[in-house]
């Protein structure tokens, strides 16, 4: 395979920028919704948490449906449909007159986001040279990670200064910007027609390909730790009297930018084992430091460590899932990757919320470190089992 095949094409850049704008729209509003629901409609904690849960469940269901629709409709058509639905739901948020109406719009947004967030990475995986898949997904994944890092900070600042209506308009503008970016760069290849059935005769109908289950499980565990940051770091900052706790996301972004290309190249040359174990240990260290944080230097150290770990693990798992799948199942692989992220965030917010209520935020982050210890144990044990199976069968694992 050609390690020098071009990666930075116009299509790759445009799709990466479009992914950033889509996830920026998501992250700007995701962290602000619970506060808006509580302040505007006097919703309780459980009702406010539904703003995240119904969106996540809607997006998960839509991604499975999108994997089926990809065999019938052109990818460009599905992408623009997803962008239109996402923008429509976002602009209507501030017009909702009740919690029920807001929940309906969150479901609608999940449909649009689930569709667009499946199609964009599927198109990207088609244009990345196979020999540079890890590197390409590493750079492409910067779009998601940067949005996850800066989006909550931007969203909270806009809402606090200008109100939720302005935040809704800003989110709508962000997602609509994907349209001129894609059109001007002609980013959607002319051959991006319906996905053909799998060559193995399955027709692409397998909902849970076995080869993707293990990396998807690891991604769920990682997403649980992120949910603890997204949902509770502001409250944790109040409890330890740190006013600028939102800077965690800014410093987290710094190391994400630095580690993404390095981890991608390491995956291409050495495989996922060389990346996942040391990166997971960085997340363990980050959560442990955060649980004892009482000063800004400790918060920054935790953020930098989390960026190193999270920024290396996510693209490695995504590239692993794509490389383990034939071309016609790249849509399914991307769907399972993002679904596992959403599932981990949704489950983690409930689980860690219960832990924080019982034991406090510091203990909750120590439990998050414990989840990543399990990540390492599960990975190492299954790799050992896989190696022994290889010795018997002679079939090398992915």
C-alpha positions as MATLAB code, in Angstrom:
seq = 'XXXXXXXXXXXXXXXXXXXXXXXXXXXXXXXXXXXXXXXXXXXXXXXXXXXXXXXXXXXXXXXXXXXXXXXXXXXXXXXXXXXXXXXXXXXXXXXXXXXXXXXXXXXXXXXXXXXXXXXXXXXXXXXXXXXXXXXXXXXXXXXXXXXXXXXXXXXXXXXXXXXXXXXXXXXXXXXXXXXXXXXXXXXXXXXXXXXXXXXXXXXXXXXXXXXXXXXXXXXXXXXXXXXXXXXXXXXXXXXXXXXXXXXXXXXXXXXXXXXXXXXXXXXXXXXXXXXXXXXXXXXXXXXXXXXXXXXXXXXXXXXXXXXXXXXXXXXXXXXXXXXXXXXXXXXXXXXXXXXXXXXXXXXXXXXXXXXXXXXXXXXXXXXXXXXXXXXXXXXXXXXXXXXXXXXXXXXXXX';
ca = [
       0.000    0.000    0.000;
       1.188    3.498   -0.869;
       2.086    5.456    2.271;
       2.548    8.604    0.138;
      -0.897    8.706   -1.500;
      -2.416   12.221   -1.158;
      -4.513   12.789    1.950;
      -5.164   16.534    2.069;
      -7.508   16.800   -0.907;
     -10.213   19.473   -1.206;
     -12.859   16.911   -0.420;
     -11.059   15.720    2.720;
     -10.619   19.265    4.042;
     -14.225   20.265    3.269;
     -15.679   17.156    4.901;
     -13.478   17.663    7.971;
     -14.589   21.302    8.306;
     -18.214   20.254    7.809;
     -17.888   17.650   10.546;
     -16.500   20.307   12.892;
     -19.432   22.634   12.184;
     -21.980   19.847   12.693;
     -20.496   18.783   16.031;
     -19.969   22.401   17.080;
     -23.710   22.903   16.671;
     -24.299   19.844   18.866;
     -21.819   20.701   21.615;
     -22.729   24.400   21.849;
     -26.279   23.495   22.823;
     -25.797   20.140   24.560;
     -24.252   21.550   27.722;
     -26.720   24.475   27.823;
     -29.985   22.540   27.481;
     -30.359   21.302   31.073;
     -29.855   24.823   32.466;
     -32.268   26.311   29.906;
     -34.952   23.727   30.689;
     -34.618   24.311   34.431;
     -34.580   28.107   34.214;
     -37.210   28.587   31.506;
     -39.686   25.812   32.312;
     -38.763   25.030   35.942;
     -38.016   21.426   34.979;
     -36.667   19.023   37.567;
     -33.310   17.263   37.294;
     -34.812   14.122   35.722;
     -36.776   16.100   33.132;
     -33.755   18.245   32.322;
     -31.625   15.135   31.783;
     -34.176   13.932   29.207;
     -32.960   16.730   26.906;
     -29.799   14.711   26.401;
     -31.304   11.230   26.630;
     -34.061   11.621   24.018;
     -31.617   13.221   21.596;
     -29.105   10.391   22.051;
     -31.708    7.656   21.602;
     -33.136    9.387   18.527;
     -29.665    9.712   16.976;
     -28.854    6.051   17.687;
     -32.069    4.812   16.063;
     -31.564    7.117   13.069;
     -28.041    5.874   12.423;
     -29.309    2.311   12.078;
     -32.028    3.525    9.722;
     -29.477    5.563    7.761;
     -27.320    2.461    7.232;
     -30.349    0.910    5.503;
     -31.220    4.050    3.524;
     -27.640    4.231    2.228;
     -28.412    1.175    0.098;
     -31.286    3.016   -1.595;
     -30.416    6.728   -1.771;
     -27.383    8.756   -2.780;
     -25.134    9.756    0.096;
     -25.244   13.444   -0.843;
     -29.048   13.438   -0.694;
     -29.032   11.890    2.762;
     -26.386   14.326    3.993;
     -28.260   17.446    2.914;
     -31.491   16.034    4.361;
     -29.725   15.546    7.690;
     -28.288   19.076    7.661;
     -31.710   20.573    6.832;
     -33.484   18.707    9.648;
     -30.724   19.596   12.141;
     -30.876   23.286   11.230;
     -34.676   23.360   11.325;
     -34.849   21.810   14.777;
     -32.099   24.094   16.123;
     -33.729   27.320   14.971;
     -37.056   26.254   16.511;
     -35.654   25.479   19.959;
     -36.142   28.984   21.325;
     -39.744   29.053   20.067;
     -40.797   26.051   22.145;
     -43.518   26.949   24.622;
     -43.300   23.879   26.817;
     -40.982   21.089   27.900;
     -42.956   18.656   25.735;
     -42.432   20.770   22.613;
     -38.736   21.076   23.390;
     -38.423   17.295   23.745;
     -40.121   16.797   20.370;
     -37.610   19.164   18.774;
     -34.746   17.306   20.465;
     -36.013   14.086   18.899;
     -36.175   15.817   15.518;
     -32.657   17.142   15.967;
     -31.465   13.626   16.806;
     -32.883   12.413   13.493;
     -31.044   15.068   11.487;
     -27.813   14.807   13.437;
     -27.825   11.012   13.351;
     -28.192   11.056    9.581;
     -25.512   13.691    8.876;
     -23.026   12.285   11.411;
     -23.196    8.888    9.676;
     -22.821   10.124    6.098;
     -19.884   12.555    6.572;
     -17.409   10.009    8.057;
     -18.571    7.404    5.526;
     -17.646    9.771    2.691;
     -14.320   10.537    4.378;
     -13.462    6.852    4.748;
     -13.969    6.464    0.989;
     -11.426    9.126    0.049;
      -8.682    8.384    2.604;
      -5.922    6.184    1.099;
      -6.198    2.742    2.799;
      -2.531    2.796    3.840;
      -3.102    6.112    5.660;
      -6.455    5.261    7.274;
      -5.216    5.752   10.846;
      -3.532    9.059   10.022;
      -6.511   10.270    7.998;
      -9.073    9.391   10.644;
      -6.776   10.999   13.222;
      -6.835   14.320   11.398;
     -10.538   14.013   10.529;
     -11.318   13.204   14.157;
      -9.862   16.552   15.190;
     -13.126   18.028   13.957;
     -15.131   16.069   16.513;
     -12.694   16.436   19.384;
     -12.195   20.172   18.909;
     -15.947   20.695   18.773;
     -16.332   18.637   21.955;
     -13.613   20.719   23.595;
     -14.602   24.272   22.633;
     -18.324   23.853   21.942;
     -19.506   23.677   25.570;
     -17.413   26.711   26.509;
     -18.727   28.755   23.562;
     -22.315   27.697   24.167;
     -22.332   28.549   27.863;
     -20.697   31.935   27.232;
     -23.168   32.856   24.457;
     -26.174   31.836   26.547;
     -24.943   33.687   29.635;
     -24.257   36.890   27.692;
     -26.981   36.960   25.023;
     -29.582   34.368   25.994;
     -30.735   31.036   24.641;
     -32.337   32.589   21.549;
     -28.972   33.906   20.370;
     -27.396   30.528   21.086;
     -30.057   28.805   18.992;
     -29.361   31.150   16.050;
     -25.593   30.672   16.396;
     -26.024   26.897   16.359;
     -28.241   27.112   13.278;
     -25.681   29.257   11.457;
     -22.913   26.775   12.295;
     -24.697   23.765   10.842;
     -25.940   25.660    7.755;
     -22.367   26.700    6.932;
     -21.701   23.075    6.002;
     -23.739   23.519    2.810;
     -21.572   26.184    1.073;
     -18.412   24.443    2.328;
     -19.452   21.158    0.717;
     -20.764   22.748   -2.490;
     -17.807   25.091   -3.109;
     -15.277   22.287   -2.626;
     -17.407   19.759   -4.509;
     -16.667   17.511   -1.582;
     -19.189   14.786   -2.344;
     -17.688   12.439   -4.968;
     -19.839   11.897   -8.077;
     -19.697    8.123   -7.468;
     -21.225    8.462   -3.973;
     -24.337    6.568   -4.972;
     -26.254    4.007   -2.938;
     -24.018    1.547   -1.099;
     -23.895   -1.838   -2.803;
     -24.680   -5.001   -0.829;
     -21.794   -6.787    0.836;
     -19.802   -9.204   -1.267;
     -20.267  -11.988    1.279;
     -23.919  -12.356    0.401;
     -25.252  -10.869    3.600;
     -26.705   -7.922    1.717;
     -25.235   -5.616    4.333;
     -28.081   -6.571    6.683;
     -26.028   -7.553    9.707;
     -26.975   -5.043   12.376;
     -24.186   -5.888   14.835;
     -21.102   -7.157   12.994;
     -19.149   -9.233   15.503;
     -15.810   -7.741   14.516;
     -16.995   -4.285   15.605;
     -18.440   -5.257   18.984;
     -15.138   -5.181   20.908;
     -13.929   -1.708   19.790;
     -17.486   -0.370   20.209;
     -17.514   -1.626   23.820;
     -14.213    0.141   24.501;
     -15.621    3.349   23.035;
     -18.663    3.125   25.327;
     -16.348    2.940   28.356;
     -14.367    5.968   27.169;
     -17.564    7.953   26.516;
     -18.690    7.338   30.105;
     -15.713    9.378   31.333;
     -16.526   12.181   28.886;
     -20.113   12.304   30.104;
     -18.830   13.033   33.606;
     -16.940   16.047   32.281;
     -19.734   17.337   30.080;
     -22.454   17.021   32.710;
     -20.729   17.772   35.998;
     -17.465   19.682   35.644;
     -19.204   23.048   36.075;
     -20.828   21.832   39.296;
     -17.528   20.303   40.392;
     -15.841   23.682   39.845;
     -18.405   25.356   42.082;
     -17.840   22.769   44.799;
     -14.074   23.390   44.874;
     -14.409   27.167   44.248;
     -12.762   27.257   40.796;
     -14.405   30.016   38.772;
     -12.765   29.262   35.409;
     -13.321   25.513   35.397;
     -14.487   25.762   31.755;
     -10.821   26.236   30.812;
     -10.536   22.467   31.189;
     -11.987   22.137   27.682;
      -9.555   24.678   26.228;
      -6.404   22.980   27.576;
      -7.876   19.605   26.712;
      -8.099   20.786   23.097;
      -4.400   21.706   23.044;
      -3.156   18.157   23.583;
      -5.875   16.704   21.365;
      -4.520   18.749   18.460;
      -0.971   17.584   19.211;
      -1.689   13.876   19.720;
      -4.164   13.157   16.916;
      -1.708   12.980   13.987;
       0.910   11.155   16.085;
      -1.512    8.487   17.293;
      -2.843    8.030   13.758;
       0.596    7.340   12.318;
       1.395    5.033   15.238;
      -1.804    3.064   14.561;
      -0.893    2.708   10.869;
       2.581    1.390   11.726;
       2.108   -0.553   14.986;
      -1.615   -1.261   15.332;
      -4.118   -0.291   18.014;
      -2.324   -1.968   20.937;
       0.530    0.555   20.727;
      -1.953    3.419   21.157;
      -4.807    2.267   23.355;
      -3.022    1.062   26.497;
      -0.792    4.121   27.131;
      -3.618    6.461   26.118;
      -6.054    4.784   28.516;
      -3.523    5.160   31.331;
      -3.391    8.901   30.547;
      -7.166    9.086   31.049;
      -6.833    7.177   34.345;
      -4.230    9.697   35.507;
      -6.373   12.617   34.342;
      -9.485   11.508   36.216;
      -7.444   10.788   39.340;
      -5.783   14.222   39.300;
      -9.144   15.891   38.638;
     -10.724   14.164   41.632;
      -8.150   15.814   43.913;
      -8.112   19.165   42.116;
      -8.330   22.268   44.267;
      -6.303   24.706   42.145;
      -6.026   25.843   38.544;
      -2.623   24.165   37.876;
      -4.094   20.789   38.871;
      -7.118   21.393   36.639;
      -4.845   22.241   33.698;
      -2.700   19.139   34.312;
      -5.820   16.984   34.320;
      -7.064   18.603   31.103;
      -3.766   18.082   29.289;
      -3.647   14.417   30.324;
      -7.245   13.861   29.268;
      -6.577   15.408   25.873;
      -3.634   13.060   25.338;
      -5.683    9.986   26.210;
      -9.038   10.866   24.686;
      -7.452   12.413   21.593;
      -5.509    9.209   20.886;
      -8.165    6.625   21.762;
     -11.150    7.905   19.789;
      -9.593    8.088   16.301;
      -7.768    4.805   16.881;
     -11.012    3.010   17.688;
     -12.767    4.594   14.700;
      -9.940    3.697   12.310;
      -9.849    0.174   13.782;
     -13.578   -0.271   13.130;
     -13.324    1.063    9.579;
     -10.263   -1.029    8.739;
     -12.038   -4.131   10.095;
     -14.942   -3.555    7.684;
     -15.182   -3.875    3.892;
     -15.865   -0.662    1.973;
     -19.584   -1.355    1.654;
     -19.887   -1.569    5.458;
     -18.002    1.638    6.303;
     -21.354    3.312    6.930;
     -22.259    0.620    9.449;
     -18.832    0.919   11.107;
     -19.173    4.695   11.480;
     -22.751    4.294   12.676;
     -21.663    1.885   15.418;
     -18.758    4.138   16.401;
     -20.927    7.216   16.933;
     -23.741    5.163   18.476;
     -21.326    3.731   21.021;
     -20.229    7.274   21.877;
     -23.812    8.425   22.362;
     -24.666    5.312   24.363;
     -21.693    5.857   26.678;
     -22.585    9.531   27.185;
     -26.253    8.764   27.858;
     -25.555    5.868   30.241;
     -22.620    7.639   31.880;
     -24.591   10.779   32.691;
     -27.161    8.692   34.581;
     -24.655    6.374   36.271;
     -22.165    9.060   37.264;
     -24.994   11.338   38.309;
     -26.167    8.694   40.759;
     -22.612    8.270   42.065;
     -22.121   12.005   42.513;
     -25.411   12.284   44.410;
     -24.334    9.532   46.778;
     -20.619   10.226   47.184;
     -19.798   13.641   45.707;
     -18.095   14.846   42.539;
     -14.534   13.982   43.586;
     -15.493   10.355   44.237;
     -17.380   10.299   40.948;
     -14.224   11.194   39.013;
     -12.314    8.480   40.861;
     -14.985    6.056   39.695;
     -14.387    7.379   36.160;
     -10.703    6.493   36.576;
     -11.845    3.031   37.654;
     -13.839    2.632   34.441;
     -10.696    3.298   32.412;
      -8.758    0.754   34.481;
     -11.418   -1.729   33.381;
     -10.896   -0.504   29.805;
      -7.231   -1.567   30.020;
      -8.012   -4.895   31.729;
     -10.718   -5.823   29.198;
      -8.478   -4.869   26.281;
      -5.436   -6.791   27.519;
      -7.429   -9.915   28.431;
      -9.213  -10.053   25.085;
      -5.959   -9.467   23.211;
      -4.412  -12.419   25.060;
      -7.423  -14.599   24.223;
      -7.260  -13.450   20.603;
      -3.530  -14.228   20.407;
      -4.101  -17.760   21.715;
      -6.895  -18.257   19.181;
      -4.535  -17.095   16.436;
      -1.962  -19.696   17.475;
      -4.571  -22.417   17.056;
      -6.286  -21.235   13.893;
      -3.558  -19.245   12.157;
      -6.053  -16.424   11.488;
      -4.608  -13.061   12.499;
      -6.991  -10.711   14.412;
      -7.796   -7.232   13.132;
];
